[in-house]
Each structure stands twice: as structure tokens, then as C-alpha cells.
């Protein structure tokens, strides 16, 4: 992937300790954009995992994020299981 100026895009990396000096609204905007971009790939039929194979994201970080997302949009884990049984996006 490259930037508009033609240079290679750099992966985003957290700066400092997680949460230290972080603007919550900026994180929300970044997560919202990432979710929409990822679903766009799925809707195009591109079966790509959400994280790179060499991710440093832990299972705890995934569960904390997914739990907060499900809670915010008022989806129960049972409903998520039903959604997954229906197939792909």
C-alpha cells in the first residue's frame, strides 16, 4: 500500500504506554474508520483477516474491544453467534 505521494505507507504503532496522553475521541474516530474500511473489503468479497499474521494484539485486547463494541451497539453474544451461523457479510 502506498500514500498519495507514492511512498510506502507505514503501519500505525502506539506511542508510549497504551492510553498515556491519548485523546479518546481520536481513538474512536480511528476505530470507526478502520471498521468501515474492513467491512468494505468484506463486502467486496475480499476474505482478509482483520489483523496481520504477525500481530502483537493479544486475545485480551481483542475480547476487551469486541465486548465494548457489542455493548455499544446493543448486541448480545447470543445474537453474535446467530449472525456468525448465517454466513459471511
C-alpha positions as CSV (number, residue, x, y, z in Angstrom):
1,X,0.0,0.0,0.0
2,X,1.3,3.5,-0.8
3,X,0.5,7.0,0.3
4,X,-0.8,9.7,-2.0
5,X,2.8,10.9,-2.5
6,X,3.8,7.4,-3.7
7,X,5.9,6.5,-0.7
8,X,5.2,3.2,1.2
9,X,2.6,3.6,3.9
10,X,3.9,2.9,7.4
11,X,2.0,0.7,9.9
12,X,0.5,2.6,12.8
13,X,2.2,2.0,16.1
14,X,1.1,3.0,19.5
15,X,3.3,5.7,21.1
16,X,4.4,5.3,24.7
17,X,2.3,3.4,27.2
18,X,-1.2,2.5,26.0
19,X,-3.6,5.2,26.9
20,X,-0.9,7.7,28.0
21,X,-1.7,11.1,26.6
22,X,-4.2,9.5,24.2
23,X,-7.2,11.5,23.0
24,X,-10.2,9.1,23.3
25,X,-12.1,10.9,20.5
26,X,-9.2,10.4,18.1
27,X,-9.1,6.6,19.0
28,X,-12.8,6.4,18.5
29,X,-12.6,8.1,15.0
30,X,-9.7,5.8,14.1
31,X,-11.5,2.6,15.2
32,X,-14.7,3.8,13.4
33,X,-12.8,4.4,10.1
34,X,-10.9,1.0,10.4
35,X,-14.2,-0.9,11.0
36,X,-15.8,0.7,7.9
37,X,-12.8,0.1,5.7
38,X,-12.6,-3.6,6.9
39,X,-16.3,-4.2,6.2
40,X,-15.9,-2.6,2.8
41,X,-13.2,-5.2,2.0
42,X,-15.6,-8.0,3.1
43,X,-18.5,-6.6,1.1
44,X,-16.2,-6.6,-2.0
45,X,-15.7,-10.4,-1.4
46,X,-12.1,-10.0,-0.2
47,X,-11.6,-12.6,2.5
48,X,-8.8,-10.9,4.5
49,X,-8.2,-11.5,8.2
50,X,-8.7,-8.3,10.3
51,X,-5.2,-8.4,11.7
52,X,-1.8,-9.3,10.1
53,X,-0.4,-12.8,10.7
54,X,2.4,-11.4,12.9
55,X,0.1,-9.2,15.0
56,X,1.1,-8.1,18.5
57,X,-2.6,-7.8,19.6
58,X,-3.4,-10.1,22.4
59,X,-6.5,-12.2,22.9
60,X,-7.3,-10.0,25.9
61,X,-7.1,-6.8,23.8
62,X,-9.4,-8.4,21.2
63,X,-12.0,-9.5,23.8
64,X,-12.0,-6.1,25.5
65,X,-12.5,-4.3,22.2
66,X,-15.2,-6.7,20.9
67,X,-17.0,-6.7,24.2
68,X,-17.1,-2.9,24.2
69,X,-18.3,-2.7,20.6
70,X,-21.0,-5.3,21.2
71,X,-22.2,-3.4,24.3
72,X,-22.2,0.0,22.5
73,X,-24.4,-1.3,19.6
74,X,-26.6,-3.4,22.0
75,X,-25.8,-6.8,20.6
76,X,-25.7,-9.8,22.9
77,X,-23.1,-12.6,22.5
78,X,-26.0,-15.0,21.6
79,X,-27.0,-12.7,18.7
80,X,-23.4,-12.6,17.5
81,X,-23.4,-16.4,17.4
82,X,-26.6,-16.4,15.3
83,X,-25.1,-13.8,13.0
84,X,-22.0,-16.0,12.5
85,X,-24.1,-19.1,11.8
86,X,-25.9,-17.2,8.9
87,X,-22.6,-16.9,6.9
88,X,-20.4,-14.0,5.7
89,X,-21.2,-10.3,5.2
